[in-house]
Amino acid sequence: MRPTKYNSRITVQKSTQTESEIKGLTNVWSDLFTCWASVLPVKGFKRLQYASLEMTEIYEVEMRARQTNPSVLNRVVYGGDNYQIIALQVNGEKVNMDIAR
């Protein structure tokens, strides 16, 4: 793992449900952690697979493993946009994710 390839800042957020007076339960997103990661656009066959799910922007994300790793119930904020975590794999010191919106 070279530290120079982690050149993009991402924020992982978790959803919590809060009760409001008017609407009942509301999802509120709060920051879980912010870190440096490698974010690359998906190409080739993998892009075609996700395109069938009607996802237009798809990225592969690699970051260092942490004590609190993300799950598929979390979301990623990258470049001011919110992305859903589609696939997640933890490999020792690395966490690999596919994110899309």
Backbone as CSV, one residue per row, in Angstrom:
resi,resn,N_x,N_y,N_z,CA_x,CA_y,CA_z,C_x,C_y,C_z
1,MET,0.822,-1.177,0.000,0.000,0.000,0.000,0.871,1.246,0.000
2,ARG,0.756,2.027,-1.044,1.480,3.293,-1.085,0.579,4.403,-0.578
3,PRO,1.050,5.225,0.328,0.192,6.292,0.837,-0.108,7.369,-0.194
4,THR,0.685,7.477,-1.247,0.472,8.536,-2.231,-0.757,8.292,-3.094
5,LYS,-1.236,7.056,-3.192,-2.393,6.814,-4.040,-3.711,7.188,-3.352
6,TYR,-3.685,7.432,-2.064,-4.885,7.881,-1.348,-4.935,9.399,-1.406
7,ASN,-5.527,9.909,-2.481,-5.506,11.349,-2.724,-6.892,11.986,-2.755
8,SER,-7.922,11.246,-2.377,-9.291,11.777,-2.369,-9.860,11.681,-0.960
9,ARG,-10.586,12.703,-0.565,-11.174,12.752,0.767,-12.620,12.262,0.696
10,ILE,-12.963,11.243,1.498,-14.331,10.734,1.546,-14.833,10.783,2.991
11,THR,-16.136,10.839,3.131,-16.777,10.780,4.442,-17.779,9.643,4.409
12,VAL,-17.717,8.768,5.404,-18.673,7.676,5.537,-19.703,8.101,6.569
13,GLN,-20.977,7.976,6.210,-22.057,8.391,7.090,-22.955,7.211,7.430
14,LYS,-23.546,7.265,8.632,-24.500,6.234,9.044,-25.865,6.879,9.249
15,SER,-26.887,6.090,9.062,-28.251,6.569,9.188,-28.790,6.226,10.572
16,THR,-29.458,7.188,11.179,-30.169,6.943,12.427,-31.576,7.485,12.267
17,GLN,-32.536,6.814,12.855,-33.916,7.253,12.756,-34.264,8.081,13.985
18,THR,-34.815,9.244,13.743,-35.272,10.111,14.823,-36.757,10.361,14.651
19,GLU,-37.408,10.614,15.736,-38.836,10.843,15.698,-39.110,12.336,15.618
20,SER,-39.909,12.715,14.643,-40.310,14.110,14.515,-41.784,14.237,14.884
21,GLU,-42.198,15.423,15.221,-43.575,15.630,15.668,-44.583,15.501,14.532
22,ILE,-44.173,15.847,13.328,-45.120,15.877,12.219,-45.115,14.585,11.401
23,LYS,-43.935,14.115,10.995,-43.841,13.021,10.025,-43.664,11.643,10.644
24,GLY,-43.439,11.521,11.906,-43.154,10.212,12.491,-41.656,9.993,12.523
25,LEU,-41.172,8.917,11.911,-39.737,8.620,11.893,-39.058,9.257,10.681
26,THR,-37.885,9.819,10.911,-37.114,10.468,9.854,-35.686,9.952,9.905
27,ASN,-35.097,9.653,8.738,-33.689,9.248,8.677,-32.800,10.477,8.722
28,VAL,-31.822,10.444,9.603,-30.845,11.516,9.724,-29.471,10.893,9.533
29,TRP,-28.668,11.469,8.637,-27.335,10.948,8.366,-26.311,11.715,9.195
30,SER,-25.465,10.972,9.914,-24.406,11.592,10.708,-23.067,10.989,10.296
31,ASP,-22.011,11.784,10.403,-20.679,11.342,9.984,-20.165,10.247,10.908
32,LEU,-19.704,9.154,10.293,-19.066,8.067,11.026,-17.568,8.330,11.110
33,PHE,-16.956,8.638,9.946,-15.555,9.049,9.894,-15.241,9.657,8.536
34,THR,-14.137,10.389,8.477,-13.618,10.976,7.244,-12.199,10.480,7.066
35,CYS,-11.834,10.102,5.837,-10.487,9.566,5.615,-10.055,9.830,4.172
36,TRP,-8.781,9.548,3.918,-8.213,9.613,2.571,-8.403,8.259,1.909
37,ALA,-8.727,8.274,0.621,-8.975,7.042,-0.115,-8.593,7.216,-1.573
38,SER,-8.492,6.098,-2.258,-8.293,6.081,-3.698,-9.663,5.868,-4.335
39,VAL,-10.097,6.801,-5.183,-11.399,6.721,-5.835,-11.183,6.731,-7.340
40,LEU,-11.571,5.632,-8.000,-11.388,5.493,-9.448,-12.705,5.114,-10.107
41,PRO,-13.006,5.675,-11.277,-14.240,5.280,-11.979,-14.164,3.835,-12.454
42,VAL,-15.297,3.159,-12.425,-15.388,1.761,-12.858,-15.498,1.722,-14.371
43,LYS,-14.796,0.775,-14.981,-14.806,0.625,-16.436,-15.095,-0.820,-16.810
44,GLY,-15.397,-1.055,-18.059,-15.509,-2.393,-18.611,-16.763,-3.145,-18.209
45,PHE,-16.609,-4.455,-18.009,-17.733,-5.349,-17.761,-18.459,-5.006,-16.465
46,LYS,-17.705,-4.617,-15.449,-18.306,-4.257,-14.173,-19.252,-3.070,-14.336
47,ARG,-18.875,-2.127,-15.183,-19.732,-0.965,-15.447,-21.024,-1.396,-16.127
48,LEU,-20.949,-2.346,-17.036,-22.148,-2.849,-17.707,-23.082,-3.547,-16.730
49,GLN,-22.522,-4.276,-15.778,-23.342,-4.945,-14.769,-24.119,-3.926,-13.939
50,TYR,-23.439,-2.885,-13.489,-24.097,-1.880,-12.658,-25.031,-0.997,-13.485
51,ALA,-24.770,-0.844,-14.753,-25.657,-0.057,-15.611,-27.023,-0.726,-15.729
52,SER,-27.053,-2.049,-15.656,-28.336,-2.744,-15.694,-29.167,-2.450,-14.449
53,LEU,-28.529,-1.991,-13.379,-29.231,-1.587,-12.159,-29.572,-0.104,-12.177
54,GLU,-29.365,0.538,-13.328,-29.661,1.951,-13.556,-28.824,2.879,-12.679
55,MET,-27.569,2.525,-12.466,-26.648,3.368,-11.720,-25.716,4.038,-12.717
56,THR,-25.645,5.364,-12.669,-24.908,6.098,-13.684,-23.471,6.389,-13.291
57,GLU,-23.238,6.772,-12.057,-21.883,7.073,-11.590,-21.430,5.970,-10.643
58,ILE,-20.389,5.236,-11.045,-19.897,4.110,-10.264,-18.403,4.281,-10.048
59,TYR,-17.964,4.097,-8.801,-16.554,4.242,-8.454,-16.087,3.062,-7.621
60,GLU,-14.806,2.729,-7.780,-14.127,1.781,-6.901,-13.358,2.594,-5.876
61,VAL,-13.535,2.275,-4.610,-12.889,3.002,-3.524,-12.015,2.037,-2.752
62,GLU,-10.783,2.465,-2.475,-9.885,1.698,-1.607,-9.417,2.623,-0.494
63,MET,-9.493,2.120,0.737,-9.041,2.893,1.890,-8.400,1.945,2.897
64,ARG,-7.727,2.500,3.869,-7.134,1.683,4.914,-8.215,1.175,5.862
65,ALA,-8.022,-0.024,6.383,-8.964,-0.584,7.349,-8.897,0.206,8.647
66,ARG,-10.004,0.262,9.345,-10.118,1.004,10.593,-10.767,0.112,11.639
67,GLN,-10.830,0.608,12.862,-11.545,-0.134,13.902,-13.038,-0.164,13.593
68,THR,-13.550,0.921,13.040,-14.945,0.999,12.630,-14.980,1.030,11.106
69,ASN,-15.152,-0.126,10.489,-15.226,-0.186,9.032,-16.663,0.064,8.583
70,PRO,-16.842,0.576,7.361,-18.203,0.825,6.867,-18.942,-0.478,6.585
71,SER,-20.246,-0.380,6.482,-21.078,-1.508,6.072,-21.928,-1.054,4.891
72,VAL,-22.673,-1.964,4.290,-23.500,-1.605,3.140,-24.703,-0.766,3.561
73,LEU,-24.946,-0.629,4.856,-26.025,0.229,5.348,-25.605,1.689,5.431
74,ASN,-24.296,1.947,5.300,-23.775,3.310,5.344,-23.794,3.904,3.938
75,ARG,-23.426,5.183,3.837,-23.261,5.819,2.534,-21.954,6.603,2.549
76,VAL,-21.465,6.947,1.352,-20.206,7.660,1.196,-20.499,9.023,0.570
77,VAL,-19.893,10.062,1.132,-19.975,11.394,0.551,-18.624,11.664,-0.109
78,TYR,-18.663,11.886,-1.420,-17.446,12.130,-2.191,-17.724,13.272,-3.147
79,GLY,-16.924,14.302,-3.092,-17.088,15.456,-3.983,-18.411,16.172,-3.797
80,GLY,-18.961,16.136,-2.592,-20.225,16.795,-2.326,-21.451,15.997,-2.717
81,ASP,-21.279,14.800,-3.277,-22.398,13.953,-3.683,-22.488,12.727,-2.779
82,ASN,-23.692,12.198,-2.604,-23.929,11.020,-1.778,-23.966,9.772,-2.650
83,TYR,-23.261,8.732,-2.221,-23.179,7.487,-2.973,-23.551,6.312,-2.076
84,GLN,-24.268,5.365,-2.648,-24.653,4.143,-1.961,-23.504,3.135,-2.061
85,ILE,-23.246,2.399,-0.990,-22.235,1.344,-1.022,-22.905,0.092,-1.583
86,ILE,-22.401,-0.385,-2.725,-22.986,-1.543,-3.395,-22.285,-2.828,-2.969
87,ALA,-20.964,-2.793,-2.953,-20.178,-3.973,-2.592,-19.089,-3.544,-1.619
88,LEU,-18.767,-4.431,-0.688,-17.788,-4.119,0.348,-16.955,-5.355,0.630
89,GLN,-15.629,-5.169,0.687,-14.725,-6.278,0.969,-13.592,-5.771,1.849
90,VAL,-13.371,-6.436,2.980,-12.291,-6.078,3.898,-11.190,-7.119,3.753
91,ASN,-9.981,-6.657,3.375,-8.828,-7.537,3.174,-7.688,-7.112,4.082
92,GLY,-7.654,-7.597,5.287,-6.545,-7.257,6.188,-6.426,-5.776,6.444
93,GLU,-5.470,-5.121,5.770,-5.212,-3.702,5.979,-6.017,-2.796,5.050
94,LYS,-6.748,-3.359,4.079,-7.487,-2.564,3.088,-8.967,-2.837,3.140
95,VAL,-9.735,-1.823,2.747,-11.179,-1.962,2.551,-11.462,-1.544,1.121
96,ASN,-12.086,-2.411,0.336,-12.465,-2.111,-1.044,-13.979,-1.996,-1.126
97,MET,-14.454,-0.932,-1.765,-15.890,-0.704,-1.917,-16.198,-0.327,-3.347
98,ASP,-17.401,-0.660,-3.782,-17.970,-0.133,-5.004,-19.113,0.778,-4.566
99,ILE,-19.070,2.029,-5.033,-20.106,2.987,-4.666,-20.761,3.505,-5.939
100,ALA,-22.043,3.851,-5.840,-22.764,4.324,-7.028,-23.914,5.219,-6.607
101,ARG,-24.394,5.968,-7.600,-25.625,6.750,-7.394,-26.415,6.782,-8.673
